[in-house]
Structures are given as structure tokens and as C-alpha cells.
Amino acid sequence: MQSSNVGLPQSLSFHFPKASRLTKAAEFSRVFSDNSLKLHCKPFLLLAARNTGSNARLGLVISRKNVGCAVARNRIKRLCREAFRHDCASLPAFDIVLLAKPGSSGVDNAQILLFLSQLFGKLRAASKSQPPAPSQASAPADDRPV
């Protein structure tokens, strides 16, 4: 049985590790409340907030209200993860939440990948004008009132 990574350089990996995902509700809430970038296209809305890490992280919100069929929701999530895996090395350190808009299930796979590639390109361009995230180390050590 052959590996699916045959012919790829060893340093190039298309895995989607936990470090590249938003996993906690607090992480999603931070992006929803503190989003510094809001980009959209026909099938998606992208919210992004700077993170203190060194890589981009992705969270998906593909609701049953906007994409009714479970098969379509899973297809869209799979395509979003694939597009992110291919572009994550060139993305700045942002926490990204992708929301599916109503009607996104009617868009074919190639178009979805094209829209996501364009959104990630807009994110790269817009990030150059954004200030870097404040690091945790620069915060005061003790926030208690005196």
C-alpha cells in the first residue's frame, strides 16, 4: 500500500493538526467580538482576529439553517479545511472563522475553492495594514487593584 504523500517533499504537509484549529468556544467568541477583519464573498463570510501564536488557525461555522443538508455541510467543511491546509503556510498569524452563507451549498467544489483562495489572498493583503497582536508577555503581571 502506497502513501498518499508520494512525490511530495518531506517538509510539505497537508495535515490539519489541532494547533491549526479553533477548538474552544472562548476562541470563537474572541474572534466574533474582536474581529479586526471582515471579508466576504458570495458563499462565505470570513472573520479574522490577530493571534499571539506564529500560525493561522481556522474555525468553521456551517449552520443547518444556512446549509440544510448534512451531506452539503460536510462537503463544505471538507473543502474549507482543504483550502486552508494548502494556504496556511502563507497566511499571517490570525484566528479565522469562516461562516457559510445561505445558498453556499449550491456552489460547486471548484468555485468554493476559488472563493476561499480569493478570501485568503484578501486576508494576506489586508493583514499588512493591521498592527501585530499584543503579546501576553507585555501585559502587566498583576491586575489586582491596589
MIKE-87433 format. One record per atom (N, C-alpha, C): residue number from 1; residue in three letters; atom name; z, y, x. Coordinates in nm, 3 decimals. Last residue first. Layout:
i:aa:at:c3:c2:c1
NUM:ALA:CA:Z:Y:X;
...
REM end
This chain:
i:aa:at:c3:c2:c1
146:VAL:N:4.378:4.817:-0.506;
146:VAL:CA:4.493:4.842:-0.418;
146:VAL:C:4.609:4.897:-0.496;
145:PRO:N:4.190:4.549:-0.649;
145:PRO:CA:4.236:4.689:-0.649;
145:PRO:C:4.362:4.703:-0.564;
144:ARG:N:3.988:4.324:-0.455;
144:ARG:CA:4.105:4.348:-0.540;
144:ARG:C:4.145:4.495:-0.536;
143:ASP:N:3.784:4.244:-0.294;
143:ASP:CA:3.750:4.336:-0.402;
143:ASP:C:3.869:4.367:-0.494;
142:ASP:N:3.738:4.187:0.035;
142:ASP:CA:3.843:4.183:-0.066;
142:ASP:C:3.813:4.287:-0.173;
141:ALA:N:3.509:4.210:0.189;
141:ALA:CA:3.579:4.082:0.188;
141:ALA:C:3.680:4.073:0.074;
140:PRO:N:3.210:4.360:0.064;
140:PRO:CA:3.348:4.371:0.113;
140:PRO:C:3.421:4.239:0.095;
139:ALA:N:2.893:4.226:0.173;
139:ALA:CA:2.987:4.262:0.067;
139:ALA:C:3.128:4.274:0.123;
138:SER:N:2.738:4.126:0.371;
138:SER:CA:2.762:4.270:0.373;
138:SER:C:2.859:4.314:0.264;
137:ALA:N:2.708:3.856:0.321;
137:ALA:CA:2.797:3.895:0.431;
137:ALA:C:2.829:4.044:0.429;
136:GLN:N:2.514:3.832:0.128;
136:GLN:CA:2.652:3.805:0.088;
136:GLN:C:2.749:3.856:0.195;
135:SER:N:2.267:4.095:0.140;
135:SER:CA:2.323:3.965:0.182;
135:SER:C:2.468:3.954:0.138;
134:PRO:N:2.046:4.225:-0.099;
134:PRO:CA:2.166:4.244:-0.018;
134:PRO:C:2.225:4.108:0.016;
133:ALA:N:1.695:4.165:-0.060;
133:ALA:CA:1.820:4.141:-0.134;
133:ALA:C:1.939:4.168:-0.044;
132:PRO:N:1.468:4.428:0.039;
132:PRO:CA:1.528:4.295:0.051;
132:PRO:C:1.659:4.286:-0.025;
131:PRO:N:1.271:4.621:-0.196;
131:PRO:CA:1.369:4.613:-0.087;
131:PRO:C:1.426:4.471:-0.080;
130:GLN:N:0.920:4.584:-0.260;
130:GLN:CA:1.058:4.561:-0.304;
130:GLN:C:1.153:4.560:-0.184;
129:SER:N:0.666:4.591:-0.170;
129:SER:CA:0.724:4.720:-0.205;
129:SER:C:0.870:4.707:-0.250;
128:LYS:N:0.606:4.327:-0.133;
128:LYS:CA:0.603:4.413:-0.014;
128:LYS:C:0.664:4.549:-0.042;
127:SER:N:0.594:4.211:-0.379;
127:SER:CA:0.718:4.194:-0.302;
127:SER:C:0.722:4.284:-0.180;
126:ALA:N:0.338:4.243:-0.476;
126:ALA:CA:0.443:4.331:-0.528;
126:ALA:C:0.571:4.322:-0.445;
125:ALA:N:0.202:4.038:-0.337;
125:ALA:CA:0.163:4.178:-0.319;
125:ALA:C:0.275:4.272:-0.362;
124:ARG:N:0.333:3.808:-0.434;
124:ARG:CA:0.330:3.836:-0.289;
124:ARG:C:0.300:3.984:-0.265;
123:LEU:N:0.276:3.836:-0.707;
123:LEU:CA:0.415:3.838:-0.661;
123:LEU:C:0.421:3.870:-0.512;
122:LYS:N:0.001:3.805:-0.711;
122:LYS:CA:0.058:3.934:-0.753;
122:LYS:C:0.202:3.947:-0.705;
121:GLY:N:-0.004:3.535:-0.631;
121:GLY:CA:-0.066:3.637:-0.546;
121:GLY:C:-0.014:3.776:-0.580;
120:PHE:N:0.118:3.419:-0.850;
120:PHE:CA:0.186:3.409:-0.721;
120:PHE:C:0.126:3.509:-0.622;
119:LEU:N:-0.082:3.477:-1.043;
119:LEU:CA:0.054:3.531:-1.057;
119:LEU:C:0.128:3.529:-0.924;
118:GLN:N:-0.297:3.327:-0.941;
118:GLN:CA:-0.308:3.473:-0.950;
118:GLN:C:-0.170:3.537:-0.963;
117:SER:N:-0.192:3.070:-0.970;
117:SER:CA:-0.229:3.117:-0.836;
117:SER:C:-0.240:3.270:-0.834;
116:LEU:N:-0.170:3.064:-1.248;
116:LEU:CA:-0.049:3.059:-1.165;
116:LEU:C:-0.078:3.107:-1.023;
115:PHE:N:-0.442:3.072:-1.325;
115:PHE:CA:-0.350:3.177:-1.368;
115:PHE:C:-0.225:3.181:-1.279;
114:LEU:N:-0.528:2.829:-1.203;
114:LEU:CA:-0.586:2.957:-1.163;
114:LEU:C:-0.494:3.073:-1.201;
113:LEU:N:-0.380:2.640:-1.346;
113:LEU:CA:-0.361:2.650:-1.200;
113:LEU:C:-0.416:2.782:-1.148;
112:ILE:N:-0.489:2.690:-1.601;
112:ILE:CA:-0.346:2.710:-1.577;
112:ILE:C:-0.321:2.726:-1.428;
111:GLN:N:-0.756:2.615:-1.558;
111:GLN:CA:-0.724:2.755:-1.590;
111:GLN:C:-0.577:2.784:-1.565;
110:ALA:N:-0.727:2.341:-1.515;
110:ALA:CA:-0.784:2.425:-1.410;
110:ALA:C:-0.751:2.572:-1.433;
109:ASN:N:-0.618:2.255:-1.768;
109:ASN:CA:-0.544:2.242:-1.642;
109:ASN:C:-0.596:2.336:-1.534;
108:ASP:N:-0.670:2.486:-2.048;
108:ASP:CA:-0.692:2.363:-1.972;
108:ASP:C:-0.626:2.370:-1.834;
107:VAL:N:-0.465:2.601:-2.311;
107:VAL:CA:-0.535:2.635:-2.187;
107:VAL:C:-0.550:2.507:-2.105;
106:GLY:N:-0.304:2.539:-2.521;
106:GLY:CA:-0.448:2.534:-2.543;
106:GLY:C:-0.530:2.564:-2.419;
105:SER:N:-0.046:2.592:-2.448;
105:SER:CA:-0.087:2.451:-2.450;
105:SER:C:-0.237:2.437:-2.472;
104:SER:N:-0.008:2.860:-2.483;
104:SER:CA:-0.036:2.814:-2.347;
104:SER:C:-0.079:2.668:-2.344;
103:GLY:N:0.068:2.946:-2.731;
103:GLY:CA:-0.074:2.923:-2.708;
103:GLY:C:-0.107:2.872:-2.570;
102:PRO:N:0.336:3.153:-2.628;
102:PRO:CA:0.271:3.075:-2.735;
102:PRO:C:0.121:3.062:-2.706;
101:LYS:N:0.412:3.121:-2.275;
101:LYS:CA:0.389:3.200:-2.395;
101:LYS:C:0.329:3.109:-2.502;
100:ALA:N:0.661:3.000:-2.061;
100:ALA:CA:0.533:2.974:-2.128;
100:ALA:C:0.526:3.058:-2.255;
99:LEU:N:0.800:3.150:-1.779;
99:LEU:CA:0.814:3.125:-1.921;
99:LEU:C:0.676:3.104:-1.980;
98:LEU:N:0.942:3.100:-1.470;
98:LEU:CA:0.816:3.102:-1.542;
98:LEU:C:0.843:3.065:-1.687;
97:VAL:N:1.136:3.263:-1.243;
97:VAL:CA:1.142:3.191:-1.370;
97:VAL:C:1.007:3.210:-1.438;
96:ILE:N:1.233:3.262:-0.908;
96:ILE:CA:1.124:3.282:-1.002;
96:ILE:C:1.151:3.200:-1.127;
95:ASP:N:1.385:3.426:-0.655;
95:ASP:CA:1.413:3.328:-0.759;
95:ASP:C:1.315:3.360:-0.871;
94:PHE:N:1.226:3.478:-0.340;
94:PHE:CA:1.255:3.521:-0.476;
94:PHE:C:1.301:3.401:-0.557;
93:ALA:N:1.111:3.530:-0.052;
93:ALA:CA:1.238:3.473:-0.099;
93:ALA:C:1.277:3.535:-0.233;
92:PRO:N:0.749:3.497:-0.095;
92:PRO:CA:0.871:3.558:-0.040;
92:PRO:C:0.995:3.496:-0.105;
91:LEU:N:0.521:3.223:-0.036;
91:LEU:CA:0.592:3.313:-0.128;
91:LEU:C:0.715:3.373:-0.060;
90:SER:N:0.404:3.036:0.122;
90:SER:CA:0.360:3.174:0.141;
90:SER:C:0.432:3.273:0.050;
89:ALA:N:0.519:2.800:0.041;
89:ALA:CA:0.533:2.838:0.182;
89:ALA:C:0.495:2.984:0.204;
88:CYS:N:0.443:2.770:-0.227;
88:CYS:CA:0.580:2.810:-0.195;
88:CYS:C:0.597:2.854:-0.049;
87:ASP:N:0.195:2.680:-0.317;
87:ASP:CA:0.207:2.820:-0.277;
87:ASP:C:0.343:2.858:-0.221;
86:HIS:N:0.225:2.411:-0.384;
86:HIS:CA:0.114:2.450:-0.297;
86:HIS:C:0.129:2.592:-0.244;
85:ARG:N:0.446:2.418:-0.554;
85:ARG:CA:0.452:2.341:-0.429;
85:ARG:C:0.343:2.383:-0.333;
84:PHE:N:0.340:2.569:-0.768;
84:PHE:CA:0.447:2.624:-0.686;
84:PHE:C:0.455:2.550:-0.552;
83:ALA:N:0.154:2.388:-0.874;
83:ALA:CA:0.108:2.517:-0.823;
83:ALA:C:0.213:2.579:-0.731;
82:GLU:N:0.334:2.182:-0.952;
82:GLU:CA:0.229:2.157:-0.854;
82:GLU:C:0.180:2.288:-0.791;
81:ARG:N:0.492:2.310:-1.146;
81:ARG:CA:0.554:2.259:-1.023;
81:ARG:C:0.450:2.236:-0.914;
80:CYS:N:0.290:2.361:-1.334;
80:CYS:CA:0.366:2.472:-1.274;
80:CYS:C:0.431:2.428:-1.144;
79:LEU:N:0.211:2.100:-1.404;
79:LEU:CA:0.116:2.190:-1.340;
79:LEU:C:0.186:2.309:-1.272;
78:ARG:N:0.449:2.009:-1.525;
78:ARG:CA:0.394:1.938:-1.409;
78:ARG:C:0.296:2.029:-1.332;
77:LYS:N:0.471:2.186:-1.740;
77:LYS:CA:0.575:2.183:-1.636;
77:LYS:C:0.522:2.118:-1.509;
76:ILE:N:0.240:2.114:-1.884;
76:ILE:CA:0.253:2.250:-1.831;
76:ILE:C:0.359:2.253:-1.720;
75:ARG:N:0.303:1.849:-1.950;
75:ARG:CA:0.182:1.879:-1.872;
75:ARG:C:0.193:2.016:-1.807;
74:ASN:N:0.532:1.885:-2.107;
74:ASN:CA:0.543:1.814:-1.980;
74:ASN:C:0.422:1.839:-1.890;
73:ARG:N:0.417:2.020:-2.326;
73:ARG:CA:0.525:2.082:-2.246;
73:ARG:C:0.535:2.017:-2.110;
72:ALA:N:0.236:1.824:-2.418;
72:ALA:CA:0.185:1.952:-2.366;
72:ALA:C:0.291:2.023:-2.281;
71:VAL:N:0.419:1.631:-2.504;
71:VAL:CA:0.318:1.596:-2.403;
71:VAL:C:0.264:1.723:-2.338;
70:ALA:N:0.556:1.766:-2.704;
70:ALA:CA:0.627:1.728:-2.581;
70:ALA:C:0.530:1.693:-2.469;
69:CYS:N:0.423:2.047:-2.871;
69:CYS:CA:0.409:1.905:-2.839;
69:CYS:C:0.476:1.872:-2.706;
68:GLY:N:0.470:2.334:-2.881;
68:GLY:CA:0.532:2.238:-2.972;
68:GLY:C:0.531:2.094:-2.928;
67:VAL:N:0.555:2.591:-2.716;
67:VAL:CA:0.465:2.479:-2.687;
67:VAL:C:0.522:2.360:-2.762;
66:ASN:N:0.739:2.765:-2.835;
66:ASN:CA:0.612:2.818:-2.785;
66:ASN:C:0.509:2.709:-2.757;
65:LYS:N:0.949:2.597:-2.914;
65:LYS:CA:0.899:2.699:-3.007;
65:LYS:C:0.760:2.748:-2.965;
64:ARG:N:1.013:2.455:-2.692;
64:ARG:CA:0.947:2.383:-2.801;
64:ARG:C:0.889:2.481:-2.902;
63:SER:N:0.955:2.632:-2.382;
63:SER:CA:1.029:2.602:-2.504;
63:SER:C:0.945:2.529:-2.608;
62:ILE:N:0.996:2.625:-2.072;
62:ILE:CA:0.882:2.586:-2.155;
62:ILE:C:0.942:2.541:-2.288;
61:VAL:N:1.089:2.765:-1.804;
61:VAL:CA:1.135:2.773:-1.942;
61:VAL:C:1.011:2.749:-2.029;
60:LEU:N:1.178:2.678:-1.473;
60:LEU:CA:1.079:2.675:-1.580;
60:LEU:C:1.147:2.684:-1.716;
59:GLY:N:1.225:2.814:-1.150;
59:GLY:CA:1.285:2.765:-1.273;
59:GLY:C:1.182:2.776:-1.384;
58:LEU:N:1.211:2.799:-0.797;
58:LEU:CA:1.142:2.805:-0.925;
58:LEU:C:1.227:2.747:-1.037;
57:ARG:N:1.249:2.996:-0.501;
57:ARG:CA:1.297:2.888:-0.588;
57:ARG:C:1.236:2.909:-0.726;
56:ALA:N:1.154:3.064:-0.161;
56:ALA:CA:1.142:3.089:-0.305;
56:ALA:C:1.195:2.968:-0.381;
55:ASN:N:1.385:3.091:0.117;
55:ASN:CA:1.267:3.040:0.049;
55:ASN:C:1.271:3.075:-0.100;
54:SER:N:1.616:3.182:0.224;
54:SER:CA:1.496:3.204:0.304;
54:SER:C:1.371:3.155:0.235;
53:GLY:N:1.847:3.360:0.006;
53:GLY:CA:1.800:3.248:0.087;
53:GLY:C:1.674:3.284:0.163;
52:THR:N:1.905:3.555:-0.167;
52:THR:CA:1.958:3.572:-0.032;
52:THR:C:1.916:3.459:0.060;
51:ASN:N:1.633:3.669:-0.375;
51:ASN:CA:1.748:3.584:-0.346;
51:ASN:C:1.790:3.603:-0.202;
50:ARG:N:1.500:3.894:-0.618;
50:ARG:CA:1.522:3.858:-0.478;
50:ARG:C:1.640:3.764:-0.467;
49:ALA:N:1.351:3.770:-0.910;
49:ALA:CA:1.459:3.849:-0.851;
49:ALA:C:1.478:3.801:-0.708;
48:ALA:N:1.105:3.759:-1.165;
48:ALA:CA:1.146:3.729:-1.028;
48:ALA:C:1.256:3.824:-0.984;
47:LEU:N:0.922:3.610:-1.422;
47:LEU:CA:1.033:3.699:-1.387;
47:LEU:C:1.079:3.660:-1.248;
46:LEU:N:0.618:3.577:-1.577;
46:LEU:CA:0.691:3.547:-1.455;
46:LEU:C:0.797:3.653:-1.434;
45:LEU:N:0.472:3.428:-1.849;
45:LEU:CA:0.546:3.546:-1.807;
45:LEU:C:0.627:3.503:-1.686;
44:PHE:N:0.150:3.285:-1.936;
44:PHE:CA:0.282:3.284:-1.873;
44:PHE:C:0.339:3.424:-1.855;
43:PRO:N:-0.116:3.289:-2.039;
43:PRO:CA:-0.024:3.183:-2.083;
43:PRO:C:0.120:3.194:-2.031;
42:LYS:N:-0.219:3.555:-1.949;
42:LYS:CA:-0.235:3.504:-2.086;
42:LYS:C:-0.132:3.396:-2.121;
41:CYS:N:0.044:3.699:-1.749;
41:CYS:CA:-0.096:3.666:-1.771;
41:CYS:C:-0.103:3.605:-1.910;
40:HIS:N:0.278:3.915:-1.584;
40:HIS:CA:0.234:3.829:-1.693;
40:HIS:C:0.084:3.805:-1.686;
39:LEU:N:0.585:3.994:-1.421;
39:LEU:CA:0.440:3.983:-1.418;
39:LEU:C:0.397:3.891:-1.531;
38:LYS:N:0.839:4.175:-1.309;
38:LYS:CA:0.798:4.110:-1.433;
38:LYS:C:0.646:4.112:-1.434;
37:LEU:N:1.099:4.207:-1.078;
37:LEU:CA:0.956:4.198:-1.102;
37:LEU:C:0.930:4.122:-1.231;
36:SER:N:1.366:4.200:-1.089;
36:SER:CA:1.308:4.321:-1.033;
36:SER:C:1.157:4.322:-1.052;
35:ASN:N:1.609:4.087:-1.308;
35:ASN:CA:1.472:4.069:-1.258;
35:ASN:C:1.415:4.202:-1.210;
34:ASP:N:1.872:4.048:-1.386;
34:ASP:CA:1.845:4.134:-1.270;
34:ASP:C:1.701:4.124:-1.221;
33:SER:N:1.871:3.876:-1.609;
33:SER:CA:1.937:4.006:-1.617;
33:SER:C:1.897:4.100:-1.504;
32:PHE:N:1.719:3.652:-1.536;
32:PHE:CA:1.691:3.720:-1.663;
32:PHE:C:1.753:3.860:-1.666;
31:VAL:N:1.842:3.583:-1.293;
31:VAL:CA:1.702:3.624:-1.292;
31:VAL:C:1.668:3.699:-1.422;
30:ARG:N:2.097:3.515:-1.389;
30:ARG:CA:2.082:3.622:-1.290;
30:ARG:C:1.938:3.673:-1.288;
29:SER:N:2.037:3.297:-1.553;
29:SER:CA:2.091:3.421:-1.612;
29:SER:C:2.075:3.539:-1.517;
28:PHE:N:1.962:3.105:-1.364;
28:PHE:CA:1.864:3.153:-1.461;
28:PHE:C:1.910:3.287:-1.519;
27:GLU:N:2.211:3.076:-1.239;
27:GLU:CA:2.094:3.118:-1.159;
27:GLU:C:1.985:3.172:-1.251;
26:ALA:N:2.369:2.983:-1.446;
26:ALA:CA:2.401:3.113:-1.386;
26:ALA:C:2.284:3.165:-1.303;
25:ALA:N:2.266:2.730:-1.494;
25:ALA:CA:2.247:2.834:-1.594;
25:ALA:C:2.274:2.973:-1.536;
24:LYS:N:2.108:2.579:-1.208;
24:LYS:CA:2.226:2.615:-1.286;
24:LYS:C:2.195:2.729:-1.383;
23:THR:N:1.873:2.543:-1.068;
23:THR:CA:1.932:2.428:-1.137;
23:THR:C:2.047:2.465:-1.230;
22:LEU:N:1.571:2.625:-0.939;
22:LEU:CA:1.687:2.685:-1.005;
22:LEU:C:1.746:2.575:-1.091;
21:ARG:N:1.456:2.469:-0.636;
21:ARG:CA:1.466:2.476:-0.782;
21:ARG:C:1.585:2.562:-0.825;
20:SER:N:1.450:2.409:-0.372;
20:SER:CA:1.341:2.493:-0.422;
20:SER:C:1.346:2.512:-0.573;
19:ALA:N:1.648:2.229:-0.325;
19:ALA:CA:1.666:2.363:-0.268;
19:ALA:C:1.558:2.459:-0.316;
18:LYS:N:1.546:1.993:-0.424;
18:LYS:CA:1.644:2.065:-0.504;
18:LYS:C:1.666:2.208:-0.454;
17:PRO:N:1.189:1.979:-0.350;
17:PRO:CA:1.330:1.948:-0.328;
17:PRO:C:1.422:2.035:-0.413;
16:PHE:N:0.913:1.865:-0.402;
16:PHE:CA:0.980:1.972:-0.477;
16:PHE:C:1.130:1.948:-0.467;
15:HIS:N:0.658:1.811:-0.154;
15:HIS:CA:0.774:1.769:-0.232;
15:HIS:C:0.833:1.890:-0.302;
14:PHE:N:0.442:1.834:0.011;
14:PHE:CA:0.430:1.886:-0.124;
14:PHE:C:0.543:1.836:-0.212;
13:SER:N:0.423:1.936:0.349;
13:SER:CA:0.484:1.850:0.249;
13:SER:C:0.474:1.916:0.113;
12:LEU:N:0.322:1.938:0.673;
12:LEU:CA:0.282:1.983:0.540;
12:LEU:C:0.336:1.886:0.437;
11:SER:N:0.390:1.811:0.908;
11:SER:CA:0.471:1.926:0.870;
11:SER:C:0.439:1.977:0.729;
10:GLN:N:0.196:1.609:0.934;
10:GLN:CA:0.334:1.571:0.908;
10:GLN:C:0.418:1.689:0.860;
9:PRO:N:-0.113:1.671:0.760;
9:PRO:CA:-0.025:1.687:0.876;
9:PRO:C:0.119:1.656:0.839;
8:LEU:N:-0.274:1.416:0.570;
8:LEU:CA:-0.204:1.544:0.573;
8:LEU:C:-0.121:1.554:0.700;
7:GLY:N:-0.371:1.158:0.575;
7:GLY:CA:-0.461:1.265:0.614;
7:GLY:C:-0.396:1.402:0.616;
6:VAL:N:-0.172:1.046:0.312;
6:VAL:CA:-0.262:1.007:0.420;
6:VAL:C:-0.356:1.123:0.448;
5:ASN:N:0.018:1.068:0.116;
5:ASN:CA:0.005:1.180:0.208;
5:ASN:C:-0.085:1.147:0.325;
4:SER:N:0.051:0.837:-0.022;
4:SER:CA:-0.032:0.939:-0.086;
4:SER:C:-0.054:1.060:0.004;
3:SER:N:0.022:0.539:0.176;
3:SER:CA:0.097:0.657:0.135;
3:SER:C:0.002:0.758:0.072;
2:GLN:N:-0.090:0.219:0.062;
2:GLN:CA:-0.102:0.337:0.144;
2:GLN:C:-0.021:0.452:0.087;
1:MET:N:0.000:-0.118:0.085;
1:MET:CA:0.000:0.000:0.000;
1:MET:C:0.000:0.124:0.090;
REM end
